[in-house]
Amino acid sequence: MKTHTNDFKNELKNMGRQIDSIITYTQNGSTVTLHDELYSVSIHYDGNLLKSVMKQLDVQCSIEIPLETVINYQFGVKVGNSYEYINYGNFVVYNVEKLEDKDKYQITCYDKMLYAMQKYTNLGAIYPITIKNFIIAIANKIGLQFNNTNFKNYDREIASDLYNGLDYTYRDILDEIAQATGSIICINNDDELEIRYLTNTNDIIDEEYLKDVNVKFGEKYGPINSIVLSRAAESDNVYLRDEDSIALNGLCELKIKDNQIMNWNDRSDYLEDLMEALGGIYFYVNDFSSPGILYYELGDIYDIKVGSIYYKSIMLNDEINITSGIEEIVYTETLEQSETDYTKADKTDRRLNEAYIIVDKQNRQINQVISEIGDRDGKGTSITEDIEQLTTTVDGITNQMIQKGGNNLFYYGKEFWKGEEITTTVRRPIQVGDDLSNKKIYLSFPTESPVDIIDYNTGNVVEGENGNIYHYKREGYAEESVSVEYGVNEDILYEMEASSYIDGVTEYIMPNNFGVVTQVNYQSGVYEYIQIDVEETKEVLNIEEISGGEFIVNTVSGRGYIVNSGSSKQDTNNNEVAVPNGTYTVSFLYKKIGPELANGSVKINDIEYQLTENEWTKFEQVVEVSTNHIEIELIADTDNTLYVADLLGNIGIVAEIWTQNPNETRTDTVKIGKGIEVISSSQDTKLKADADGVRVVQVSNENNIVTEFTKEGTRIKKLIAENQAQITGILIQQVGDQTWISSLL
């Protein structure tokens, strides 16, 4: 029952009450509120036990709400000096129609059970799987959170993918889960998928709510005292009965037919929980209208008092029409009753072997099944072939050959990610434009033998604003009497005896009056050893690419990232991927590997979601795009916090099977993205081809360039010409056992 005050409830009886309706939604980053723009609102749903239920919202208003917009509806009644509202939750705009000759739009919406109204595809779950984890996987697949933790038969196992290749929607499967759990499945007001049981409110509707209305009460249904699970053959029924209730009230049997989940298991295991959930339920068939009992929810049990008689009723079907007033129509129908020949039924399950071929022309699919129904190990073989894939399942283990992909909005390669901008102090060689005034200048050595880095009497010059820095070493430098000299305009400013060099000390501070550097002789290499400290801002990625190991076993791609402290983001805008406004799904696999107190999260278009699971888990989130881009950001507060893999962005409300971006190719040895990389399978080298040239570099040290081809020419560490070589007019060739050098000019 929706939360409300007694004043609210009493005010609903008042025919002179003041009512209000509010619809809110987000458009182009701003909140839109409709109030006076609303002409009429109606909400209705048709529910029943052992079913999934979808609510429908119909609105007439003066504003055109875009398709697929998620709107929120609240109804209010004035209590005292203010309005008290009931939140009816969120709805998805499904259809918008401009009414002829009227400044009105007719808008049809459904709650997010709409996301389940699509054909089932493989969940990627690991079987056997409990019913609880199965419905969680479905909720993740259709972009919802699951509300319940405990419910009837939650720990019963499903041995294999029962629905793969069959023409089922996710909602069809939710119906079967409702049967197996003895419940109703719906979307609650927090947009969560919920398994709901009938709830006794101990509430009474008196005749004040039924004033001037027609009330019809039919026969009493129940109490339910027999649960029967049946398959095609009557002799294959299993059942559980409450004999005491039958003797007192007569037989009221609830039969569940051909439930896939229970059929492939020992059905008798389900009976006790089902009887606990459904046994003893009774109500009176009724059909009445009312000026408003809007605070009741699906599955609420309440009493209707007419005169001195109380009629128990269950809120299963409701229609609320709101204009300037309220009219509510409530009705409850009898459930299907049947009689079973118990002489042919059994309290234990039986096996039934089946072999069949289904040819589905409409969906262009062939399904071949050889199975043993009812076996708890899920024994069976099926082959499903359609235009996109070939799926083979043997005893619950599924292999797929898929021809589908090319629709991933995101890239894998690190070059497509942007890291945090971090400012640090670094020491680097001086550069043109550096102002050396008031800065410490360091003579830095990369080894413990500083003399090894100084050329003999080179005369190389670093030109400064106020003079030149000469850097040279004289012969006989090893003798203690020899000094290393630095000067400006050939006047020595700094001398250091060779004996003053200390093993292990790699830098010395030099005097400074050089001003702004105007030119550096980069050819000499001297500049590399005259350095200054500067602040440097650069992007730092917190992700490391990784492959193999757990990624091979648990992911489609076989590769992913380790997420360290910090954040990295990827935006389709930056990657020049056009994203029309609409509905998309972002998905990936993740596993928390860091310390218990480490925090990892993902931010999608500025909305953050925590990642807390310690086992491989599928994350899925439906994203409403109104700014033509999707940005995803991986965040952690500790190094080695998360594994992340199979990042996918695709159109629609359901995550597809992971594929690479159509503009990127990644394998163990070849990567194609903004450039091409080919890694040697046996050497510490790789080929990199980018827009500015082709290079062979070390894998372990990409700064070590072995060979380079650019518009400036070729750089190579070693050149071997087997027969002849031509270099700027010189011909070098092998003639017999001699090497000839000739001029071509």
PyMOL commands that set and color helices and strands:
alter all, ss='L'
color gray80, all
select helices_A, chain A and resi 6-13+112-116+131-141+170-181+207-210+234-236+243-249+260-263+268-278+414-416+450-453+498-500+526-529+550-554
alter helices_A, ss='H'
color red, helices_A
select strands_A, chain A and resi 19-27+30-34+38-46+56-61+70-79+82-98+105-110+129-130+145-146+157-158+184-187+192-196+199-205+215-221+226-230+238-241+253-257+283-290+300-306+309-314+317-322+326-332+352-360+365-373+380-386+389-394+397-402+418-429+441-444+461-464+467-472+483-488+491-497+507-510+517-520+530-540+543-547+559-563+566-571+582-592+600-604+607-610+617-625+631-636+642-651+665-666+670-672+676-679+685-690+693-698+705-710+713-716+724-727+730-735+738-743
alter strands_A, ss='S'
color yellow, strands_A
deselect
rebuild
show_as cartoon
